[in-house]
Amino acid sequence: MKKENKDNVVVKTTSQNKKKGKRKTGRKIFLVILIIIIALLAFFFYNVQKNGGGMKGIVTTVIGSSADKTQSLDDIYVLCLGQSRNMTDTMMVVKYIPKTQQISMLSIPRDSFVGTDKSKATAFDKINCKYQISPQTTLDAVNKLTGLNVKYYLTVDTKALRDLVDAIGGVEFDVPIDMDYDDSSQDLAIHLKKGYQKLNGVQAEGLVRFRHNNNGTSYSSAYGDNDYGRMRTQREFIKVVINQTMKPSNITKINELLDIANKEVDTNLSWDVIKDYIPALLNFNTENLRSDMLPGTAQYCNGVSIVIIDTAKAKAKVQEMFLTDPETNSNGEENTVADNTVSESTTNIKKNSEIKLEVLNGTGSNAKLTTAITQLQNQGYKITKKGTTNVTSTTLIIDRKNNTKTVENAIKSLLGAGQIKSADDNNGVDFTIILGQDY
């Protein structure tokens, strides 16, 4: 309402002034919010670029990691277990090297004998039965079998595989043979034709669980029959799944994939560890993936089908897959590059039996010292000194003879922990190893 004074001047009422003041206040609040949003977006995209840009930069920023952390990541070992009905159909030791984007996968036969006397073997002496006790018990058995010090396990229910394959729209795969198997007790009905085809989640589960047909036929001996064939198919299928999951089109499904992982995956890896490795994995190329299986022989002992691991061949396979740089061939010699030079002189690379170690226990646990010494001795290292020192958090591997990086990294890979440092000679040992609580 307006009023006119004697000089015909329009005067605004109090209510009109209040409305105008509210509009000004509202515009100010909106501008402040807009400025905050712009500042946050600018800060976000600054960090995206700082973390490498593109999808990797976005993922790194969103999960709260950084490019600096990604570039300084250590190698990591994980025991991957595929489980169904409290049994494991898949058992693999996986090593990921972020700096070189290499992955090594070693299948462990699920019937591997881990008892003490094969003449008295029972079904409970098979390594896959350890899972019925706990994943940690399985991990301990795998470490004893391989001589490694794997700290982390990751168990994946077969339902997670079904859901993952369906979430990414199916997986194109070359099925190696006709598969025809039914087992109502396991709710399995596997009916696949040989050849290249798109598999849905249910078909993918059948593929990786298949051992033999209803009529008893299986994979060819050249491919690897029964469990050996299944392990080979599992490794090949994992390569294909990784390739498809890493496609940029699947970034929009990240929430769905995380939900599957949250419901169907159990692990002792903390989120603080996982979040730093996720961005690094986005650069992974399956051409950099090496895979094999722990060598052994299937036998019937005491009426039980078991696999006896060949100790000497297993030791060599572990050395090849996990303790040798990927650029180094199985003979311990560096592969030549395009200009026919080598990155390290092979004459400088010592054999394990030539390397003398001093091992000091800073873990506070005598059992860990015994385990470490057994590990090192099983790989041929000479322990010339051992003792105890103050408890320390971090394992140190002190090179006292200016050894090659290949030799240093092999010891670190075997222990599964350690910072490498250099120091002066100390009574003729090649390395002083101070075991820390991270061992």
C-alpha positions as CSV (number, residue, x, y, z in Angstrom):
1,M,0.0,0.0,0.0
2,K,1.3,3.4,-0.9
3,K,0.6,6.8,0.7
4,E,0.9,10.3,-0.8
5,N,2.2,13.3,1.2
6,K,1.2,16.9,0.8
7,D,3.8,17.4,-1.9
8,N,2.4,14.4,-3.9
9,V,5.6,12.3,-3.1
10,V,5.0,8.5,-2.9
11,V,6.1,7.0,0.4
12,K,6.7,3.2,0.8
13,T,5.2,1.4,3.7
14,T,7.3,-0.6,6.2
15,S,6.1,-3.9,4.8
16,Q,7.3,-3.0,1.3
17,N,10.7,-2.1,2.7
18,K,10.9,-5.4,4.5
19,K,10.1,-7.3,1.2
20,K,12.8,-5.5,-0.7
21,G,15.3,-6.2,2.2
22,K,14.4,-9.9,2.1
23,R,15.0,-10.0,-1.7
24,K,18.4,-8.4,-1.3
25,T,19.3,-10.9,1.5
26,G,18.1,-13.8,-0.6
27,R,20.3,-12.7,-3.5
28,K,23.3,-12.4,-1.3
29,I,22.8,-15.9,0.2
30,F,22.4,-17.3,-3.3
31,L,25.6,-15.6,-4.5
32,V,27.5,-16.9,-1.4
33,I,26.3,-20.5,-2.0
34,L,27.2,-20.2,-5.8
35,I,30.7,-18.9,-4.9
36,I,31.2,-21.8,-2.5
37,I,30.0,-24.3,-5.1
38,I,32.3,-22.8,-7.7
39,A,35.2,-22.8,-5.3
40,L,34.6,-26.4,-4.3
41,L,34.4,-27.5,-8.0
42,A,37.5,-25.6,-8.8
43,F,39.3,-27.2,-5.9
44,F,38.0,-30.7,-7.0
45,F,39.1,-30.3,-10.6
46,Y,42.4,-28.9,-9.5
47,N,43.0,-32.1,-7.5
48,V,41.7,-34.2,-10.4
49,Q,44.4,-32.7,-12.6
50,K,47.0,-32.9,-9.9
51,N,46.2,-36.6,-9.5
52,G,46.7,-37.3,-13.2
53,G,43.5,-36.1,-14.9
54,G,41.0,-38.2,-16.7
55,M,39.2,-41.2,-15.1
56,K,42.2,-42.0,-12.9
57,G,42.4,-38.5,-11.6
58,I,38.6,-38.4,-10.8
59,V,38.7,-41.8,-9.0
60,T,41.8,-40.9,-7.1
61,T,40.2,-37.7,-5.9
62,V,36.8,-39.1,-5.1
63,I,38.1,-41.9,-2.9
64,G,40.5,-39.6,-1.0
65,S,43.8,-40.8,-2.3
66,S,46.5,-38.9,-4.2
67,A,49.0,-39.3,-7.1
68,D,51.9,-39.1,-4.7
69,K,50.6,-42.1,-2.7
70,T,49.9,-44.1,-5.9
71,Q,53.5,-43.6,-7.1
72,S,55.0,-44.7,-3.9
73,L,52.9,-47.9,-3.4
74,D,54.7,-51.1,-2.4
75,D,54.1,-54.4,-4.0
76,I,51.2,-56.3,-2.4
77,Y,50.3,-60.0,-2.1
78,V,46.7,-61.2,-1.6
79,L,45.3,-64.7,-1.4
80,C,42.1,-64.7,-3.4
81,L,39.5,-67.4,-2.5
82,G,36.4,-68.1,-4.5
83,Q,34.0,-69.8,-2.1
84,S,30.6,-71.5,-2.4
85,R,28.8,-73.3,0.4
86,N,31.7,-72.9,2.8
87,M,34.1,-74.6,0.3
88,T,36.7,-73.0,-2.0
89,D,36.6,-73.7,-5.8
90,T,39.3,-71.1,-6.5
91,M,42.5,-70.4,-4.6
92,M,45.1,-68.0,-6.0
93,V,48.1,-66.1,-4.7
94,V,48.2,-62.7,-6.4
95,K,51.0,-60.3,-6.4
96,Y,50.5,-56.7,-7.8
97,I,53.5,-54.5,-8.6
98,P,52.1,-50.9,-9.0
99,K,55.4,-49.4,-10.2
100,T,55.6,-51.7,-13.3
101,Q,51.9,-52.5,-13.5
102,Q,52.6,-56.3,-13.3
103,I,50.4,-58.9,-11.8
104,S,51.4,-62.5,-11.1
105,M,48.7,-65.1,-10.3
106,L,49.6,-68.6,-9.0
107,S,46.7,-71.2,-8.7
108,I,46.9,-73.5,-5.7
109,P,45.3,-76.9,-6.4
110,R,42.4,-77.2,-4.0
111,D,43.3,-80.9,-3.2
112,S,46.9,-80.0,-2.2
113,F,47.9,-82.3,0.6
114,V,48.8,-80.3,3.8
115,G,48.8,-83.2,6.2
116,T,51.8,-85.0,7.8
117,D,51.4,-88.6,6.5
118,K,49.9,-89.2,3.1
119,S,49.4,-92.9,3.9
120,K,46.8,-91.8,6.5
121,A,45.4,-89.0,4.3
122,T,41.8,-87.9,4.9
123,A,39.6,-85.4,3.1
124,F,40.4,-82.9,5.9
125,D,44.1,-83.0,4.9
126,K,43.3,-81.1,1.6
127,I,44.0,-77.4,1.7
128,N,40.5,-76.3,0.7
129,C,39.1,-77.9,3.9
130,K,41.2,-75.4,5.9
131,Y,38.6,-72.7,4.7
132,Q,36.0,-74.4,6.9
133,I,38.0,-73.3,9.9
134,S,38.7,-69.8,8.7
135,P,40.2,-67.8,5.8
136,Q,43.2,-67.1,8.0
137,T,43.9,-70.8,8.5
138,T,43.8,-71.2,4.7
139,L,46.2,-68.3,4.4
140,D,48.6,-69.9,6.9
141,A,48.5,-73.2,5.0
142,V,49.2,-71.4,1.7
143,N,52.2,-69.6,3.2
144,K,53.6,-72.9,4.5
145,L,53.1,-74.5,1.1
146,T,54.6,-71.6,-0.9
147,G,57.2,-70.3,1.5
148,L,55.8,-66.8,1.1
149,N,54.6,-64.3,3.7
150,V,51.2,-63.3,2.3
151,K,49.3,-61.2,4.9
152,Y,46.0,-60.5,3.2
153,Y,43.1,-62.6,2.0
154,L,40.1,-61.8,-0.1
155,T,37.2,-64.2,-0.3
156,V,34.6,-63.8,-3.0
157,D,31.3,-65.7,-3.0
158,T,30.3,-67.1,-6.4
159,K,27.2,-64.9,-6.2
160,A,29.5,-61.9,-6.5
161,L,30.9,-63.2,-9.8
162,R,27.3,-63.7,-11.1
163,D,26.3,-60.2,-10.1
164,L,29.6,-58.6,-11.4
165,V,29.3,-60.2,-14.8
166,D,25.6,-59.2,-15.1
167,A,26.4,-55.6,-13.9
168,I,29.0,-55.1,-16.7
169,G,26.7,-56.5,-19.4
170,G,28.1,-60.0,-19.7
171,V,31.5,-61.2,-20.7
172,E,32.8,-62.4,-24.1
173,F,34.8,-65.6,-23.7
174,D,36.1,-68.5,-25.7
175,V,34.7,-71.6,-23.9
176,P,37.4,-74.2,-24.4
177,I,35.2,-77.3,-24.6
178,D,31.5,-78.4,-24.5
179,M,30.4,-78.4,-20.8
180,D,27.5,-80.6,-19.6
181,Y,27.3,-81.1,-15.9
182,D,24.5,-81.2,-13.3
183,D,24.7,-81.4,-9.5
184,S,21.5,-80.7,-7.7
185,S,23.3,-80.8,-4.3
186,Q,25.3,-77.8,-5.3
187,D,22.5,-76.2,-7.4
188,L,24.8,-76.5,-10.5
189,A,23.5,-76.9,-14.0
190,I,26.4,-76.2,-16.5
191,H,25.4,-76.4,-20.2
192,L,27.8,-74.5,-22.5
193,K,28.9,-75.1,-26.0
194,K,32.6,-74.7,-27.1
195,G,33.4,-71.4,-28.7
196,Y,33.5,-67.7,-28.4
197,Q,30.3,-66.3,-26.9
198,K,28.8,-63.8,-24.4
199,L,28.3,-65.3,-21.0
200,N,25.8,-64.0,-18.4
201,G,26.4,-64.3,-14.6
202,V,25.0,-67.8,-14.1
203,Q,26.9,-69.1,-17.2
204,A,30.1,-67.5,-15.9
205,E,29.8,-69.2,-12.5
206,G,29.3,-72.5,-14.2
207,L,32.3,-72.0,-16.4
208,V,34.7,-71.3,-13.5
209,R,33.3,-74.2,-11.4
210,F,33.3,-76.8,-14.2
211,R,35.6,-79.9,-13.7
212,H,34.1,-82.7,-15.8
213,N,31.0,-83.6,-17.7
214,N,28.2,-85.9,-16.5
215,N,29.8,-88.8,-18.6
216,G,33.2,-88.3,-16.8
217,T,35.0,-86.6,-19.7
218,S,36.9,-83.4,-19.0
219,Y,39.4,-81.0,-20.5
220,S,42.1,-82.6,-22.7
221,S,45.4,-83.7,-21.0
222,A,47.2,-81.0,-23.1
223,Y,44.9,-78.3,-21.7
224,G,45.0,-79.8,-18.2
225,D,42.2,-82.2,-17.1
226,N,39.8,-81.8,-14.2
227,D,41.1,-79.4,-11.5
228,Y,44.1,-78.3,-13.6
229,G,41.8,-77.5,-16.5
230,R,39.5,-75.6,-14.2
231,M,42.3,-73.6,-12.7
232,R,43.6,-72.6,-16.2
233,T,40.1,-71.6,-17.3
234,Q,39.7,-69.5,-14.1
235,R,42.9,-67.6,-14.8
236,E,42.0,-67.0,-18.4
237,F,38.5,-65.8,-17.5
238,I,39.8,-63.5,-14.8
239,K,41.9,-61.7,-17.5
240,V,38.8,-61.1,-19.6
241,V,36.7,-59.9,-16.6
242,I,39.4,-57.4,-15.6
243,N,39.6,-56.0,-19.2
244,Q,35.9,-55.5,-19.4
245,T,35.4,-54.2,-15.9
246,M,38.1,-51.5,-16.5
247,K,36.3,-50.1,-19.6
248,P,35.4,-46.4,-19.2
249,S,31.7,-47.2,-19.8
250,N,31.6,-49.0,-16.5
251,I,32.6,-45.9,-14.4
252,T,28.9,-45.1,-14.2
253,K,28.3,-48.4,-12.5
254,I,30.8,-47.8,-9.7
255,N,28.2,-47.6,-7.0
256,E,26.7,-50.9,-8.2
257,L,30.1,-52.6,-8.2
258,L,31.0,-51.3,-4.8
259,D,27.6,-52.6,-3.4
260,I,28.4,-56.0,-4.8
261,A,31.9,-55.9,-3.2
262,N,30.4,-54.8,0.1
263,K,27.8,-57.6,0.2
264,E,29.8,-60.5,-1.3
265,V,33.5,-59.9,-0.5
266,D,35.2,-60.6,2.8
267,T,38.8,-59.4,3.4
268,N,41.2,-58.4,6.1
269,L,42.4,-55.5,3.9
270,S,41.5,-52.2,5.4
271,W,39.9,-49.4,3.3
272,D,42.9,-47.3,4.0
273,V,45.0,-49.8,2.1
274,I,42.5,-50.6,-0.7
275,K,41.8,-46.9,-1.6
276,D,45.4,-46.2,-2.6
277,Y,45.6,-49.2,-4.9
278,I,42.4,-48.7,-6.8
279,P,43.6,-45.7,-8.9
280,A,46.8,-47.5,-9.7
281,L,44.9,-50.5,-11.0
282,L,43.1,-48.3,-13.5
283,N,46.3,-48.3,-15.6
284,F,46.6,-52.1,-15.6
285,N,46.9,-53.9,-18.9
286,T,46.2,-57.7,-18.8
287,E,49.1,-58.1,-21.2
288,N,51.2,-57.6,-18.0
289,L,49.5,-60.5,-16.3
290,R,51.5,-63.7,-15.6
291,S,49.7,-66.8,-14.4
292,D,50.5,-70.4,-13.6
293,M,49.8,-73.1,-11.0
294,L,51.8,-74.7,-8.2
295,P,53.2,-77.9,-9.6
296,G,52.2,-81.2,-8.1
297,T,50.9,-84.7,-8.9
298,A,47.5,-86.1,-8.3
299,Q,47.5,-89.4,-6.3
300,Y,45.1,-91.7,-4.5
301,C,46.3,-92.2,-0.9
302,N,44.3,-94.1,1.7
303,G,41.4,-94.0,-0.7
304,V,41.5,-90.1,-1.0
305,S,42.3,-88.1,-4.1
306,I,45.0,-85.6,-3.2
307,V,47.7,-83.5,-5.0
308,I,51.2,-83.9,-3.7
309,I,53.1,-80.7,-4.3
310,D,56.6,-81.2,-5.8
311,T,58.7,-79.3,-3.3
312,A,61.6,-78.5,-5.6
313,K,59.5,-77.5,-8.6
314,A,57.2,-75.4,-6.3
315,K,60.2,-73.6,-4.9
316,A,61.4,-72.8,-8.5
317,K,57.9,-71.7,-9.6
318,V,57.5,-69.4,-6.6
319,Q,61.0,-67.9,-7.4
320,E,60.0,-67.4,-11.0
321,M,56.5,-65.9,-10.3
322,F,57.1,-63.8,-7.3
323,L,60.8,-63.3,-6.4
324,T,62.2,-62.5,-9.8
325,D,61.6,-59.2,-11.6
326,P,59.1,-59.6,-14.5
327,E,61.8,-58.3,-16.9
328,T,64.1,-61.2,-15.8
329,N,63.8,-64.6,-17.4
330,S,63.4,-67.9,-15.6
331,N,67.2,-68.5,-15.6
332,G,67.7,-65.4,-13.5
333,E,69.2,-63.5,-16.5
334,E,68.0,-60.1,-17.5
335,N,66.1,-60.0,-20.8
336,T,67.7,-57.8,-23.5
337,V,66.0,-54.7,-24.7
338,A,65.8,-53.3,-28.2
339,D,69.3,-52.0,-28.3
340,N,70.7,-55.4,-27.1
341,T,71.8,-53.9,-23.8
342,V,70.9,-55.2,-20.4
343,S,69.6,-53.3,-17.4
344,E,71.8,-55.1,-14.9
345,S,74.9,-57.2,-15.6
346,T,74.1,-60.8,-15.0
347,T,77.5,-61.4,-13.6
348,N,76.6,-59.2,-10.6
349,I,73.5,-61.2,-9.7
350,K,74.3,-63.6,-7.0
351,K,72.6,-66.9,-6.5
352,N,70.6,-67.3,-3.2
353,S,73.1,-69.8,-1.9
354,E,75.9,-67.2,-2.3
355,I,74.1,-64.6,-0.1
356,K,74.9,-64.4,3.6
357,L,72.3,-62.9,5.9
358,E,72.3,-61.6,9.4
359,V,68.7,-61.6,10.8
360,L,67.8,-59.6,13.9
361,N,64.4,-59.9,15.5
362,G,62.6,-56.7,16.2
363,T,59.1,-58.1,16.1
364,G,58.8,-59.0,19.7
365,S,57.8,-62.6,18.7
366,N,60.2,-65.5,18.6
367,A,57.8,-67.4,16.4
368,K,58.1,-64.8,13.7
369,L,61.9,-65.0,13.8
370,T,61.7,-68.7,13.3
371,T,59.2,-68.3,10.4
372,A,61.4,-65.7,8.7
373,I,64.6,-67.9,9.0
374,T,62.7,-70.9,7.6
375,Q,61.4,-68.8,4.7
376,L,64.9,-67.5,3.9
377,Q,66.6,-70.9,4.3
378,N,64.0,-72.7,2.1
379,Q,64.9,-70.3,-0.7
380,G,68.6,-71.1,-0.3
381,Y,69.9,-68.1,1.7
382,K,72.6,-68.7,4.2
383,I,71.8,-67.4,7.7
384,T,75.2,-66.7,9.3
385,K,74.0,-64.6,12.3
386,K,70.8,-64.2,14.1
387,G,69.8,-62.2,17.2
388,T,67.3,-59.9,18.9
389,T,67.1,-56.1,18.8
390,N,64.7,-53.5,20.1
391,V,61.1,-53.8,18.9
392,T,60.6,-51.8,15.7
393,S,57.6,-51.1,13.5
394,T,59.2,-51.4,10.1
395,T,61.4,-54.2,8.6
396,L,64.7,-53.0,7.3
397,I,66.8,-54.8,4.7
398,I,70.3,-53.3,4.9
399,D,72.5,-54.0,1.9
400,R,76.1,-54.2,3.0
401,K,77.7,-55.4,-0.2
402,N,76.2,-53.1,-2.9
403,N,74.1,-55.9,-4.4
404,T,71.9,-55.5,-7.4
405,K,68.3,-54.2,-7.2
406,T,67.2,-57.7,-8.4
407,V,68.8,-59.3,-5.3
408,E,67.5,-56.7,-2.9
409,N,63.9,-56.9,-4.3
410,A,63.9,-60.7,-4.2
411,I,64.5,-60.6,-0.4
412,K,61.9,-58.0,0.1
413,S,59.4,-59.9,-2.0
414,L,60.0,-63.1,-0.1
415,L,59.5,-61.4,3.3
416,G,56.5,-59.4,2.0
417,A,57.8,-56.3,3.9
418,G,60.8,-54.1,4.3
419,Q,62.6,-50.8,3.4
420,I,65.8,-51.3,1.6
421,K,68.8,-49.3,2.8
422,S,72.6,-49.3,2.3
423,A,75.3,-49.4,4.9
424,D,79.0,-50.4,5.4
425,D,80.3,-53.9,5.4
426,N,79.6,-55.8,8.7
427,N,81.7,-58.9,9.2
428,G,81.2,-60.3,5.7
429,V,77.4,-60.5,5.5
430,D,75.6,-59.4,2.4
431,F,72.5,-58.1,4.2
432,T,71.4,-57.3,7.7
433,I,67.7,-57.9,8.1
434,I,65.9,-56.3,11.0
435,L,62.5,-57.8,11.2
436,G,59.8,-55.3,12.2
437,Q,56.2,-55.7,13.3
438,D,55.1,-55.2,9.7
439,Y,56.5,-58.7,8.9
